[in-house]
């Protein structure tokens, strides 16, 4: 497989969900019904470059300023935050941003303060990275109505706490993580020789993480039903720590993955910042198949390349850059913008994946695109 495979949301789906959120037009950046994205022309940086200069007021209107507020996973997490920062870098390279800076969050209590730092400085666009920043971003959008806010992984619906949605200056970039998880779950089940696979994730209190993990489980079950096999799926969420630790604990990720491998698992899916990375690297070091998350981690985790079967994709860089361009062009419309979902190339392991498995994966992808196949994964973890 020499290309990246994506499921792109239909514009009509986006508009339906926007209506459910309380009305409003769909974002300007509409994705086509389905497409295959070209392979990246260069690998993302393995460490994020430093932000430009010390934060100062944006010299408007001559300079178009864009800021990023990370979640606690840090900007060089080789995953979500880093891809968000690369979105700002792409916007600058494309001529759609003049000054880009980031603020790293080290304590979740500082979300609002960090976002306000850019608002007070007069930045034109503020990007906030991750579900945990949903409400702080919403409040900032009301406080700074002339600034455009792009909330990645932030699905806000009109309810008793958010009565004024949609806001014209707030766009949520959201994904169907259950579909990406479903794809790699099916892949794991079809490639496991021991019929034992594992998943190591951050907290399932974060809906996108839940959807990844349960999509993985559902995909494995679907493949079993199609192939007449029975795969044991062991999924562990890092729920025993707070939000400040759950995505930044590679040691726990590695230990948990190793425990699964010792019990016979021969495919490990790691999801959740540095915690997931720890699981992926540990699997590779043990010589079993590893599956990355969010981005094609073959490009960001070279220590896992030889055993990296694929990655569950959630393209961030290009959609963020596109939304920044829309803001600069004055075309941003508040609401939701859907990114894609899919799986990454097999890279070094391409010859190990049979033609039958490749064909099955493309068939599953097509069925998810046209809606004939549903993951049946709840949007959030059901209450007990």
C-alpha positions, 0 to 999 in steps of 0.5 A: 500500500503506497498511499494514505487511506482516508474516510472523508466526511460527507458535507451533508453529514456535517450540515446535519450535525450542525443542525443538531447543534442548534443551526447555522451554516456548515463551515466553509472548508467542506470535504469532498464525499470521499478521496484518497489523500496523496502521501506526505512529501516529507516526514513531520519533524520528530521534535517540534521547532521552538515557537518564534520569540517571546509572546508579545502583542500582535502588530495588527493589521499588518501581521496575521497572528496565530497561536496554539495552546497545547494540552498537557501532552507537550508540543513534541509529543510526536502525536496530537499536539505536535501535529497541531503545531505543524498545522500552524507551520503549514499555514505560515509556509503557505502564506496564510499566517505571518506570526505563529507561537505556542503556549505549552500547558503543564497544568490543566488548571491553566487552560483558560489562562493560556488561551487568554494570553493569546486573546489579550495579545490580539491574536487573529486565530487561536488553536486549542489542541484537544478535548480537554480544552473544549469549555475553556475554548468556548468561554474564550470565544465569547470573551474575545469575539474578534478572535477566531478559535479552532478547537481540535477534537472539540464537539460542542452541542447546544444545551443548557450549558451552551445556549448560544451555540453556534458561535460565529468565531468558534469552529470545532474540528472533529473526527470519527475516531471509532472508524479509524479504530475499527479499521485497525482493529480489523487489521489486527485481528486479521494479522494476529497469528495467536488471535490475541491483540491488545490496546493501551490507551489514555483515559476513556473519560475523553470521548475520542480515546473511548471511540478509538479503543471501542472502535478497535474492539468492534473492528476485531469482532467484525473481522472475526465474524467475516473470517470465522476466527475468534480473537481475544481483545485486551484493552486497558485505559489509563484511568488510575491517574489524573488528566495531567498524567494519563497522556504523558506516561510512556513508562506505564504504556510500555509496562502495560503493553509488555504485560499483554505481550507476555500473555500472548498478544502479538499486535498492540495498538497504542493511543494517547500521547506519550502513553500510547507511544510507550506501548507502541515502542515496547511492542516493537522492541518485543518484536510484535506488531505495533499500531500507532495513532492520530498520525502515520507514526512510521514518520514520527517513531523511528524506533518502532518502524520495523514493527509498525503495522499501520496507524489509526489516522486522524489527519490534523495538520492539513485541516488546521491549516485550511481552517486558518486560511479560511479565517484569514480569508474571512470565510470562517463560519462557526460550527463543526468541521469534520476531518478524516479517518483511516489507516496508514500504509504498511511501510516495511511490513507491506510484504507481510500483509496478504493480498486478501487482508489488503482487499478486506481492508479496502472493502471495510474502508469503502463500506464505512465511507458509504455508510453501509457499515456502522461501528455501533460505538457510542460517542462517549462511554456509557454511564454505569 
